[in-house]
Amino acid sequence: MAEKETFRSVINGPKPVLVDFTASWCGPCKTMAPILEQLRANMGEAIRIIKIDVDQNNALASELQVSGVPTLILYKNGMPIWRQSGVVPLHTLQSIIQSNLQQA
């Protein structure tokens, strides 16, 4: 996420946004990182993926009731349309995102 962009401006954009709530000390978050990189490579410009460190963005994590990491939330037009905590396999993520893109 660019410095001048806000969380709200990013999720309110026309492109679906997958938000990865993560923490530097989180083992499962480290497992999720290469999965998200592969997802980015597979999906290209169809989706935006951003990482939010819950320790650096405690107020946002609290507001969104993110109590465990990793937590993934998929936003479309500013609305959360899917959410899951824990490590999510690549094929599951792709399937969820593609089914939501088709509903556009």
Biopython code that builds the backbone (N, CA, C, O; Angstrom):
import numpy as np
from Bio.PDB.StructureBuilder import StructureBuilder

atoms = [
    (1, "MET", "N", (0.862, -1.167, 0.000)),
    (1, "MET", "CA", (0.000, 0.000, 0.000)),
    (1, "MET", "C", (0.909, 1.231, 0.000)),
    (1, "MET", "O", (1.827, 1.328, 0.814)),
    (2, "ALA", "N", (0.659, 2.143, -0.888)),
    (2, "ALA", "CA", (1.463, 3.359, -0.973)),
    (2, "ALA", "C", (1.242, 4.212, 0.275)),
    (2, "ALA", "O", (0.192, 4.139, 0.914)),
    (3, "GLU", "N", (2.238, 5.012, 0.607)),
    (3, "GLU", "CA", (2.184, 5.829, 1.826)),
    (3, "GLU", "C", (0.937, 6.706, 1.901)),
    (3, "GLU", "O", (0.318, 6.799, 2.961)),
    (4, "LYS", "N", (0.562, 7.342, 0.811)),
    (4, "LYS", "CA", (-0.538, 8.298, 0.854)),
    (4, "LYS", "C", (-1.909, 7.640, 0.755)),
    (4, "LYS", "O", (-2.928, 8.298, 0.962)),
    (5, "GLU", "N", (-1.943, 6.354, 0.441)),
    (5, "GLU", "CA", (-3.218, 5.662, 0.360)),
    (5, "GLU", "C", (-3.689, 5.292, 1.760)),
    (5, "GLU", "O", (-2.889, 4.950, 2.630)),
    (6, "THR", "N", (-4.973, 5.365, 1.956)),
    (6, "THR", "CA", (-5.524, 4.909, 3.230)),
    (6, "THR", "C", (-6.175, 3.550, 3.011)),
    (6, "THR", "O", (-6.496, 3.170, 1.885)),
    (7, "PHE", "N", (-6.358, 2.844, 4.087)),
    (7, "PHE", "CA", (-7.005, 1.537, 4.015)),
    (7, "PHE", "C", (-8.374, 1.665, 3.342)),
    (7, "PHE", "O", (-8.714, 0.883, 2.454)),
    (8, "ARG", "N", (-9.146, 2.651, 3.771)),
    (8, "ARG", "CA", (-10.498, 2.848, 3.221)),
    (8, "ARG", "C", (-10.456, 3.142, 1.720)),
    (8, "ARG", "O", (-11.262, 2.601, 0.963)),
    (9, "SER", "N", (-9.529, 3.991, 1.286)),
    (9, "SER", "CA", (-9.486, 4.323, -0.145)),
    (9, "SER", "C", (-9.114, 3.097, -0.980)),
    (9, "SER", "O", (-9.590, 2.947, -2.106)),
    (10, "VAL", "N", (-8.278, 2.233, -0.443)),
    (10, "VAL", "CA", (-7.884, 1.026, -1.173)),
    (10, "VAL", "C", (-9.051, 0.054, -1.283)),
    (10, "VAL", "O", (-9.336, -0.442, -2.374)),
    (11, "ILE", "N", (-9.731, -0.227, -0.175)),
    (11, "ILE", "CA", (-10.817, -1.219, -0.231)),
    (11, "ILE", "C", (-12.054, -0.691, -0.947)),
    (11, "ILE", "O", (-12.876, -1.481, -1.412)),
    (12, "ASN", "N", (-12.202, 0.623, -1.044)),
    (12, "ASN", "CA", (-13.359, 1.199, -1.722)),
    (12, "ASN", "C", (-13.172, 1.300, -3.228)),
    (12, "ASN", "O", (-14.094, 1.689, -3.944)),
    (13, "GLY", "N", (-11.995, 0.954, -3.709)),
    (13, "GLY", "CA", (-11.730, 1.020, -5.143)),
    (13, "GLY", "C", (-12.509, -0.043, -5.899)),
    (13, "GLY", "O", (-13.120, -0.926, -5.295)),
    (14, "PRO", "N", (-12.485, 0.046, -7.229)),
    (14, "PRO", "CA", (-13.260, -0.882, -8.053)),
    (14, "PRO", "C", (-12.687, -2.305, -8.091)),
    (14, "PRO", "O", (-13.404, -3.262, -8.384)),
    (15, "LYS", "N", (-11.395, -2.433, -7.795)),
    (15, "LYS", "CA", (-10.747, -3.743, -7.860)),
    (15, "LYS", "C", (-10.930, -4.495, -6.540)),
    (15, "LYS", "O", (-10.786, -3.895, -5.475)),
    (16, "PRO", "N", (-11.246, -5.809, -6.584)),
    (16, "PRO", "CA", (-11.313, -6.589, -5.341)),
    (16, "PRO", "C", (-9.960, -6.543, -4.624)),
    (16, "PRO", "O", (-8.905, -6.574, -5.258)),
    (17, "VAL", "N", (-10.013, -6.469, -3.308)),
    (17, "VAL", "CA", (-8.803, -6.365, -2.492)),
    (17, "VAL", "C", (-8.806, -7.478, -1.448)),
    (17, "VAL", "O", (-9.753, -7.618, -0.674)),
    (18, "LEU", "N", (-7.734, -8.264, -1.440)),
    (18, "LEU", "CA", (-7.539, -9.276, -0.408)),
    (18, "LEU", "C", (-6.594, -8.690, 0.626)),
    (18, "LEU", "O", (-5.449, -8.360, 0.318)),
    (19, "VAL", "N", (-7.079, -8.564, 1.852)),
    (19, "VAL", "CA", (-6.276, -7.995, 2.927)),
    (19, "VAL", "C", (-5.772, -9.131, 3.809)),
    (19, "VAL", "O", (-6.548, -9.941, 4.315)),
    (20, "ASP", "N", (-4.462, -9.168, 3.979)),
    (20, "ASP", "CA", (-3.808, -10.167, 4.820)),
    (20, "ASP", "C", (-3.404, -9.491, 6.118)),
    (20, "ASP", "O", (-2.436, -8.730, 6.149)),
    (21, "PHE", "N", (-4.137, -9.761, 7.189)),
    (21, "PHE", "CA", (-3.762, -9.252, 8.506)),
    (21, "PHE", "C", (-2.736, -10.212, 9.072)),
    (21, "PHE", "O", (-3.010, -11.398, 9.254)),
    (22, "THR", "N", (-1.552, -9.691, 9.348)),
    (22, "THR", "CA", (-0.398, -10.520, 9.674)),
    (22, "THR", "C", (0.380, -9.936, 10.844)),
    (22, "THR", "O", (0.064, -8.850, 11.331)),
    (23, "ALA", "N", (1.401, -10.664, 11.294)),
    (23, "ALA", "CA", (2.309, -10.180, 12.338)),
    (23, "ALA", "C", (3.680, -10.811, 12.103)),
    (23, "ALA", "O", (3.778, -11.954, 11.657)),
    (24, "SER", "N", (4.715, -10.071, 12.402)),
    (24, "SER", "CA", (6.079, -10.541, 12.147)),
    (24, "SER", "C", (6.435, -11.785, 12.969)),
    (24, "SER", "O", (7.273, -12.581, 12.545)),
    (25, "TRP", "N", (5.814, -11.958, 14.128)),
    (25, "TRP", "CA", (6.115, -13.078, 15.031)),
    (25, "TRP", "C", (5.272, -14.314, 14.740)),
    (25, "TRP", "O", (5.430, -15.333, 15.412)),
    (26, "CYS", "N", (4.383, -14.248, 13.755)),
    (26, "CYS", "CA", (3.389, -15.289, 13.502)),
    (26, "CYS", "C", (3.905, -16.344, 12.525)),
    (26, "CYS", "O", (4.163, -16.045, 11.359)),
    (27, "GLY", "N", (4.054, -17.582, 13.008)),
    (27, "GLY", "CA", (4.517, -18.683, 12.161)),
    (27, "GLY", "C", (3.597, -18.985, 10.987)),
    (27, "GLY", "O", (4.070, -19.066, 9.853)),
    (28, "PRO", "N", (2.282, -19.155, 11.221)),
    (28, "PRO", "CA", (1.373, -19.402, 10.105)),
    (28, "PRO", "C", (1.369, -18.262, 9.071)),
    (28, "PRO", "O", (1.136, -18.497, 7.885)),
    (29, "CYS", "N", (1.627, -17.032, 9.529)),
    (29, "CYS", "CA", (1.696, -15.888, 8.594)),
    (29, "CYS", "C", (2.859, -16.074, 7.621)),
    (29, "CYS", "O", (2.762, -15.726, 6.444)),
    (30, "LYS", "N", (3.959, -16.625, 8.131)),
    (30, "LYS", "CA", (5.124, -16.887, 7.272)),
    (30, "LYS", "C", (4.790, -17.973, 6.249)),
    (30, "LYS", "O", (5.288, -17.940, 5.123)),
    (31, "THR", "N", (3.956, -18.927, 6.632)),
    (31, "THR", "CA", (3.491, -19.969, 5.713)),
    (31, "THR", "C", (2.595, -19.364, 4.631)),
    (31, "THR", "O", (2.624, -19.799, 3.480)),
    (32, "MET", "N", (1.807, -18.367, 5.005)),
    (32, "MET", "CA", (0.856, -17.732, 4.091)),
    (32, "MET", "C", (1.558, -16.858, 3.048)),
    (32, "MET", "O", (1.045, -16.705, 1.939)),
    (33, "ALA", "N", (2.706, -16.290, 3.374)),
    (33, "ALA", "CA", (3.390, -15.337, 2.482)),
    (33, "ALA", "C", (3.652, -15.899, 1.081)),
    (33, "ALA", "O", (3.281, -15.246, 0.105)),
    (34, "PRO", "N", (4.279, -17.088, 0.931)),
    (34, "PRO", "CA", (4.509, -17.590, -0.431)),
    (34, "PRO", "C", (3.210, -17.967, -1.153)),
    (34, "PRO", "O", (3.151, -17.912, -2.381)),
    (35, "ILE", "N", (2.187, -18.344, -0.415)),
    (35, "ILE", "CA", (0.888, -18.651, -1.022)),
    (35, "ILE", "C", (0.313, -17.377, -1.645)),
    (35, "ILE", "O", (-0.210, -17.402, -2.759)),
    (36, "LEU", "N", (0.417, -16.265, -0.913)),
    (36, "LEU", "CA", (-0.096, -14.998, -1.432)),
    (36, "LEU", "C", (0.731, -14.506, -2.618)),
    (36, "LEU", "O", (0.185, -13.915, -3.549)),
    (37, "GLU", "N", (2.038, -14.746, -2.590)),
    (37, "GLU", "CA", (2.883, -14.371, -3.739)),
    (37, "GLU", "C", (2.478, -15.156, -4.980)),
    (37, "GLU", "O", (2.411, -14.599, -6.076)),
    (38, "GLN", "N", (2.210, -16.441, -4.812)),
    (38, "GLN", "CA", (1.778, -17.265, -5.936)),
    (38, "GLN", "C", (0.397, -16.818, -6.429)),
    (38, "GLN", "O", (0.139, -16.791, -7.632)),
    (39, "LEU", "N", (-0.474, -16.475, -5.501)),
    (39, "LEU", "CA", (-1.797, -15.966, -5.860)),
    (39, "LEU", "C", (-1.669, -14.694, -6.687)),
    (39, "LEU", "O", (-2.354, -14.527, -7.695)),
    (40, "ARG", "N", (-0.786, -13.801, -6.252)),
    (40, "ARG", "CA", (-0.544, -12.546, -6.988)),
    (40, "ARG", "C", (-0.054, -12.856, -8.400)),
    (40, "ARG", "O", (-0.495, -12.225, -9.361)),
    (41, "ALA", "N", (0.847, -13.815, -8.531)),
    (41, "ALA", "CA", (1.373, -14.189, -9.846)),
    (41, "ALA", "C", (0.273, -14.791, -10.724)),
    (41, "ALA", "O", (0.210, -14.512, -11.921)),
    (42, "ASN", "N", (-0.582, -15.603, -10.136)),
    (42, "ASN", "CA", (-1.651, -16.266, -10.886)),
    (42, "ASN", "C", (-2.783, -15.323, -11.274)),
    (42, "ASN", "O", (-3.340, -15.435, -12.366)),
    (43, "MET", "N", (-3.123, -14.400, -10.388)),
    (43, "MET", "CA", (-4.290, -13.536, -10.604)),
    (43, "MET", "C", (-3.941, -12.236, -11.329)),
    (43, "MET", "O", (-4.814, -11.600, -11.919)),
    (44, "GLY", "N", (-2.678, -11.846, -11.287)),
    (44, "GLY", "CA", (-2.259, -10.624, -11.979)),
    (44, "GLY", "C", (-3.009, -9.396, -11.499)),
    (44, "GLY", "O", (-3.141, -9.160, -10.298)),
    (45, "GLU", "N", (-3.499, -8.617, -12.456)),
    (45, "GLU", "CA", (-4.156, -7.348, -12.153)),
    (45, "GLU", "C", (-5.618, -7.495, -11.733)),
    (45, "GLU", "O", (-6.276, -6.496, -11.444)),
    (46, "ALA", "N", (-6.128, -8.704, -11.695)),
    (46, "ALA", "CA", (-7.548, -8.918, -11.367)),
    (46, "ALA", "C", (-7.860, -8.595, -9.908)),
    (46, "ALA", "O", (-9.006, -8.309, -9.561)),
    (47, "ILE", "N", (-6.832, -8.641, -9.057)),
    (47, "ILE", "CA", (-7.039, -8.427, -7.619)),
    (47, "ILE", "C", (-5.837, -7.691, -7.046)),
    (47, "ILE", "O", (-4.726, -7.774, -7.569)),
    (48, "ARG", "N", (-6.082, -6.981, -5.974)),
    (48, "ARG", "CA", (-4.997, -6.331, -5.242)),
    (48, "ARG", "C", (-4.850, -7.049, -3.908)),
    (48, "ARG", "O", (-5.844, -7.366, -3.255)),
    (49, "ILE", "N", (-3.616, -7.302, -3.508)),
    (49, "ILE", "CA", (-3.339, -7.972, -2.237)),
    (49, "ILE", "C", (-2.510, -7.020, -1.383)),
    (49, "ILE", "O", (-1.459, -6.546, -1.814)),
    (50, "ILE", "N", (-2.984, -6.743, -0.172)),
    (50, "ILE", "CA", (-2.225, -5.888, 0.738)),
    (50, "ILE", "C", (-2.039, -6.597, 2.070)),
    (50, "ILE", "O", (-2.856, -7.425, 2.474)),
    (51, "LYS", "N", (-0.950, -6.253, 2.741)),
    (51, "LYS", "CA", (-0.657, -6.806, 4.061)),
    (51, "LYS", "C", (-0.817, -5.694, 5.098)),
    (51, "LYS", "O", (-0.379, -4.562, 4.894)),
    (52, "ILE", "N", (-1.446, -6.042, 6.193)),
    (52, "ILE", "CA", (-1.595, -5.123, 7.323)),
    (52, "ILE", "C", (-1.005, -5.808, 8.551)),
    (52, "ILE", "O", (-1.471, -6.869, 8.966)),
    (53, "ASP", "N", (0.021, -5.192, 9.128)),
    (53, "ASP", "CA", (0.630, -5.721, 10.353)),
    (53, "ASP", "C", (-0.242, -5.307, 11.535)),
    (53, "ASP", "O", (-0.416, -4.117, 11.795)),
    (54, "VAL", "N", (-0.784, -6.281, 12.243)),
    (54, "VAL", "CA", (-1.714, -5.977, 13.333)),
    (54, "VAL", "C", (-1.035, -5.252, 14.497)),
    (54, "VAL", "O", (-1.689, -4.509, 15.229)),
    (55, "ASP", "N", (0.267, -5.463, 14.672)),
    (55, "ASP", "CA", (0.973, -4.783, 15.757)),
    (55, "ASP", "C", (1.165, -3.298, 15.443)),
    (55, "ASP", "O", (1.165, -2.466, 16.350)),
    (56, "GLN", "N", (1.328, -2.970, 14.172)),
    (56, "GLN", "CA", (1.510, -1.569, 13.762)),
    (56, "GLN", "C", (0.183, -0.875, 13.484)),
    (56, "GLN", "O", (0.123, 0.353, 13.420)),
    (57, "ASN", "N", (-0.873, -1.652, 13.321)),
    (57, "ASN", "CA", (-2.198, -1.099, 12.997)),
    (57, "ASN", "C", (-3.249, -1.681, 13.939)),
    (57, "ASN", "O", (-4.275, -2.214, 13.518)),
    (58, "ASN", "N", (-2.949, -1.556, 15.232)),
    (58, "ASN", "CA", (-3.789, -2.160, 16.265)),
    (58, "ASN", "C", (-5.222, -1.651, 16.248)),
    (58, "ASN", "O", (-6.156, -2.431, 16.433)),
    (59, "ALA", "N", (-5.410, -0.357, 16.029)),
    (59, "ALA", "CA", (-6.759, 0.223, 16.047)),
    (59, "ALA", "C", (-7.603, -0.350, 14.907)),
    (59, "ALA", "O", (-8.774, -0.673, 15.104)),
    (60, "LEU", "N", (-7.017, -0.477, 13.723)),
    (60, "LEU", "CA", (-7.735, -1.026, 12.580)),
    (60, "LEU", "C", (-8.085, -2.492, 12.819)),
    (60, "LEU", "O", (-9.208, -2.920, 12.555)),
    (61, "ALA", "N", (-7.121, -3.253, 13.317)),
    (61, "ALA", "CA", (-7.367, -4.667, 13.602)),
    (61, "ALA", "C", (-8.492, -4.812, 14.628)),
    (61, "ALA", "O", (-9.348, -5.686, 14.497)),
    (62, "SER", "N", (-8.484, -3.970, 15.628)),
    (62, "SER", "CA", (-9.525, -4.008, 16.655)),
    (62, "SER", "C", (-10.883, -3.631, 16.070)),
    (62, "SER", "O", (-11.887, -4.286, 16.352)),
    (63, "GLU", "N", (-10.915, -2.585, 15.264)),
    (63, "GLU", "CA", (-12.155, -2.126, 14.631)),
    (63, "GLU", "C", (-12.777, -3.228, 13.774)),
    (63, "GLU", "O", (-13.998, -3.385, 13.744)),
    (64, "LEU", "N", (-11.926, -3.990, 13.077)),
    (64, "LEU", "CA", (-12.409, -5.044, 12.193)),
    (64, "LEU", "C", (-12.526, -6.399, 12.895)),
    (64, "LEU", "O", (-12.809, -7.418, 12.265)),
    (65, "GLN", "N", (-12.303, -6.387, 14.209)),
    (65, "GLN", "CA", (-12.412, -7.584, 15.046)),
    (65, "GLN", "C", (-11.497, -8.707, 14.575)),
    (65, "GLN", "O", (-11.882, -9.876, 14.543)),
    (66, "VAL", "N", (-10.283, -8.327, 14.211)),
    (66, "VAL", "CA", (-9.268, -9.311, 13.842)),
    (66, "VAL", "C", (-8.568, -9.712, 15.133)),
    (66, "VAL", "O", (-7.796, -8.938, 15.699)),
    (67, "SER", "N", (-8.843, -10.928, 15.593)),
    (67, "SER", "CA", (-8.273, -11.371, 16.862)),
    (67, "SER", "C", (-7.184, -12.419, 16.674)),
    (67, "SER", "O", (-6.417, -12.680, 17.601)),
    (68, "GLY", "N", (-7.102, -13.021, 15.497)),
    (68, "GLY", "CA", (-6.065, -14.010, 15.231)),
    (68, "GLY", "C", (-5.399, -13.712, 13.903)),
    (68, "GLY", "O", (-6.007, -13.125, 13.008)),
    (69, "VAL", "N", (-4.150, -14.119, 13.784)),
    (69, "VAL", "CA", (-3.431, -13.932, 12.522)),
    (69, "VAL", "C", (-2.898, -15.280, 12.057)),
    (69, "VAL", "O", (-2.545, -16.112, 12.893)),
    (70, "PRO", "N", (-2.830, -15.520, 10.770)),
    (70, "PRO", "CA", (-3.295, -14.609, 9.727)),
    (70, "PRO", "C", (-4.827, -14.610, 9.623)),
    (70, "PRO", "O", (-5.475, -15.635, 9.832)),
    (71, "THR", "N", (-5.379, -13.458, 9.300)),
    (71, "THR", "CA", (-6.792, -13.340, 8.940)),
    (71, "THR", "C", (-6.835, -12.701, 7.560)),
    (71, "THR", "O", (-6.209, -11.669, 7.321)),
    (72, "LEU", "N", (-7.573, -13.320, 6.666)),
    (72, "LEU", "CA", (-7.727, -12.806, 5.310)),
    (72, "LEU", "C", (-9.156, -12.300, 5.154)),
    (72, "LEU", "O", (-10.113, -12.974, 5.535)),
    (73, "ILE", "N", (-9.284, -11.100, 4.587)),
    (73, "ILE", "CA", (-10.606, -10.537, 4.300)),
    (73, "ILE", "C", (-10.590, -10.070, 2.852)),
    (73, "ILE", "O", (-9.701, -9.325, 2.437)),
    (74, "LEU", "N", (-11.578, -10.514, 2.091)),
    (74, "LEU", "CA", (-11.723, -10.102, 0.705)),
    (74, "LEU", "C", (-12.780, -9.010, 0.640)),
    (74, "LEU", "O", (-13.921, -9.205, 1.060)),
    (75, "TYR", "N", (-12.381, -7.848, 0.105)),
    (75, "TYR", "CA", (-13.288, -6.707, -0.033)),
    (75, "TYR", "C", (-13.625, -6.494, -1.500)),
    (75, "TYR", "O", (-12.801, -6.699, -2.391)),
    (76, "LYS", "N", (-14.861, -6.077, -1.716)),
    (76, "LYS", "CA", (-15.292, -5.697, -3.056)),
    (76, "LYS", "C", (-16.174, -4.463, -2.898)),
    (76, "LYS", "O", (-17.179, -4.501, -2.188)),
    (77, "ASN", "N", (-15.800, -3.369, -3.558)),
    (77, "ASN", "CA", (-16.529, -2.093, -3.434)),
    (77, "ASN", "C", (-16.695, -1.667, -1.976)),
    (77, "ASN", "O", (-17.743, -1.153, -1.585)),
    (78, "GLY", "N", (-15.653, -1.888, -1.180)),
    (78, "GLY", "CA", (-15.650, -1.450, 0.207)),
    (78, "GLY", "C", (-16.339, -2.374, 1.197)),
    (78, "GLY", "O", (-16.329, -2.121, 2.402)),
    (79, "MET", "N", (-16.940, -3.452, 0.685)),
    (79, "MET", "CA", (-17.670, -4.365, 1.560)),
    (79, "MET", "C", (-16.903, -5.686, 1.714)),
    (79, "MET", "O", (-16.390, -6.227, 0.734)),
    (80, "PRO", "N", (-16.828, -6.207, 2.958)),
    (80, "PRO", "CA", (-16.197, -7.519, 3.132)),
    (80, "PRO", "C", (-17.127, -8.598, 2.575)),
    (80, "PRO", "O", (-18.294, -8.677, 2.960)),
    (81, "ILE", "N", (-16.606, -9.425, 1.671)),
    (81, "ILE", "CA", (-17.445, -10.462, 1.072)),
    (81, "ILE", "C", (-16.991, -11.870, 1.457)),
    (81, "ILE", "O", (-17.698, -12.845, 1.204)),
    (82, "TRP", "N", (-15.807, -11.972, 2.071)),
    (82, "TRP", "CA", (-15.310, -13.272, 2.530)),
    (82, "TRP", "C", (-14.252, -13.011, 3.582)),
    (82, "TRP", "O", (-13.503, -12.038, 3.500)),
    (83, "ARG", "N", (-14.197, -13.887, 4.568)),
    (83, "ARG", "CA", (-13.228, -13.729, 5.655)),
    (83, "ARG", "C", (-12.889, -15.098, 6.215)),
    (83, "ARG", "O", (-13.763, -15.948, 6.383)),
    (84, "GLN", "N", (-11.604, -15.303, 6.503)),
    (84, "GLN", "CA", (-11.191, -16.550, 7.135)),
    (84, "GLN", "C", (-9.877, -16.328, 7.875)),
    (84, "GLN", "O", (-9.004, -15.592, 7.414)),
    (85, "SER", "N", (-9.755, -16.967, 9.015)),
    (85, "SER", "CA", (-8.510, -16.930, 9.772)),
    (85, "SER", "C", (-7.769, -18.238, 9.559)),
    (85, "SER", "O", (-8.373, -19.284, 9.325)),
    (86, "GLY", "N", (-6.452, -18.158, 9.645)),
    (86, "GLY", "CA", (-5.622, -19.344, 9.468)),
    (86, "GLY", "C", (-5.050, -19.417, 8.060)),
    (86, "GLY", "O", (-5.339, -18.578, 7.208)),
    (87, "VAL", "N", (-4.236, -20.433, 7.836)),
    (87, "VAL", "CA", (-3.613, -20.621, 6.530)),
    (87, "VAL", "C", (-4.655, -21.171, 5.565)),
    (87, "VAL", "O", (-5.353, -22.137, 5.873)),
    (88, "VAL", "N", (-4.753, -20.546, 4.395)),
    (88, "VAL", "CA", (-5.709, -20.961, 3.371)),
    (88, "VAL", "C", (-4.921, -21.436, 2.158)),
    (88, "VAL", "O", (-4.076, -20.694, 1.658)),
    (89, "PRO", "N", (-5.170, -22.650, 1.668)),
    (89, "PRO", "CA", (-4.435, -23.157, 0.508)),
    (89, "PRO", "C", (-4.680, -22.301, -0.739)),
    (89, "PRO", "O", (-5.733, -21.681, -0.887)),
    (90, "LEU", "N", (-3.694, -22.284, -1.622)),
    (90, "LEU", "CA", (-3.746, -21.484, -2.838)),
    (90, "LEU", "C", (-4.993, -21.784, -3.666)),
    (90, "LEU", "O", (-5.695, -20.862, -4.080)),
    (91, "HIS", "N", (-5.276, -23.063, -3.911)),
    (91, "HIS", "CA", (-6.417, -23.402, -4.770)),
    (91, "HIS", "C", (-7.742, -22.930, -4.164)),
    (91, "HIS", "O", (-8.661, -22.562, -4.896)),
    (92, "THR", "N", (-7.842, -22.940, -2.848)),
    (92, "THR", "CA", (-9.052, -22.460, -2.176)),
    (92, "THR", "C", (-9.203, -20.958, -2.366)),
    (92, "THR", "O", (-10.285, -20.473, -2.695)),
    (93, "LEU", "N", (-8.114, -20.224, -2.159)),
    (93, "LEU", "CA", (-8.135, -18.771, -2.339)),
    (93, "LEU", "C", (-8.520, -18.402, -3.767)),
    (93, "LEU", "O", (-9.374, -17.541, -3.981)),
    (94, "GLN", "N", (-7.893, -19.048, -4.740)),
    (94, "GLN", "CA", (-8.175, -18.750, -6.143)),
    (94, "GLN", "C", (-9.640, -19.011, -6.465)),
    (94, "GLN", "O", (-10.278, -18.215, -7.154)),
    (95, "SER", "N", (-10.163, -20.101, -5.980)),
    (95, "SER", "CA", (-11.554, -20.462, -6.228)),
    (95, "SER", "C", (-12.506, -19.419, -5.643)),
    (95, "SER", "O", (-13.449, -18.997, -6.313)),
    (96, "ILE", "N", (-12.268, -19.007, -4.416)),
    (96, "ILE", "CA", (-13.107, -18.012, -3.744)),
    (96, "ILE", "C", (-13.058, -16.681, -4.494)),
    (96, "ILE", "O", (-14.094, -16.061, -4.737)),
    (97, "ILE", "N", (-11.869, -16.252, -4.855)),
    (97, "ILE", "CA", (-11.710, -14.973, -5.555)),
    (97, "ILE", "C", (-12.351, -15.022, -6.940)),
    (97, "ILE", "O", (-13.064, -14.097, -7.329)),
    (98, "GLN", "N", (-12.101, -16.085, -7.674)),
    (98, "GLN", "CA", (-12.661, -16.179, -9.024)),
    (98, "GLN", "C", (-14.190, -16.229, -8.990)),
    (98, "GLN", "O", (-14.841, -15.636, -9.850)),
    (99, "SER", "N", (-14.767, -16.920, -8.020)),
    (99, "SER", "CA", (-16.229, -16.976, -7.950)),
    (99, "SER", "C", (-16.792, -15.596, -7.611)),
    (99, "SER", "O", (-17.880, -15.249, -8.071)),
    (100, "ASN", "N", (-16.073, -14.806, -6.819)),
    (100, "ASN", "CA", (-16.528, -13.459, -6.483)),
    (100, "ASN", "C", (-16.295, -12.490, -7.634)),
    (100, "ASN", "O", (-17.061, -11.539, -7.791)),
    (101, "LEU", "N", (-15.265, -12.701, -8.438)),
    (101, "LEU", "CA", (-15.016, -11.848, -9.599)),
    (101, "LEU", "C", (-16.112, -12.049, -10.635)),
    (101, "LEU", "O", (-16.511, -11.097, -11.306)),
    (102, "GLN", "N", (-16.597, -13.262, -10.772)),
    (102, "GLN", "CA", (-17.632, -13.561, -11.754)),
    (102, "GLN", "C", (-18.965, -12.916, -11.384)),
    (102, "GLN", "O", (-19.822, -12.719, -12.245)),
    (103, "GLN", "N", (-19.136, -12.592, -10.121)),
    (103, "GLN", "CA", (-20.376, -11.959, -9.685)),
    (103, "GLN", "C", (-20.352, -10.457, -9.891)),
    (103, "GLN", "O", (-21.304, -9.761, -9.540)),
    (104, "ALA", "N", (-19.263, -9.956, -10.461)),
    (104, "ALA", "CA", (-19.109, -8.505, -10.655)),
    (104, "ALA", "C", (-20.128, -7.961, -11.643)),
    (104, "ALA", "O", (-20.139, -6.762, -11.921)),
]
sb = StructureBuilder()
sb.init_structure("model")
sb.init_model(0)
sb.init_chain("A")
sb.init_seg("    ")
for serial, (resi, resn, name, xyz) in enumerate(atoms, 1):
    if name == "N":
        sb.init_residue(resn, " ", resi, " ")
    sb.init_atom(name, np.array(xyz, "f"), 0.0, 1.0, " ", f" {name:<3s}", serial, name[0])
structure = sb.get_structure()
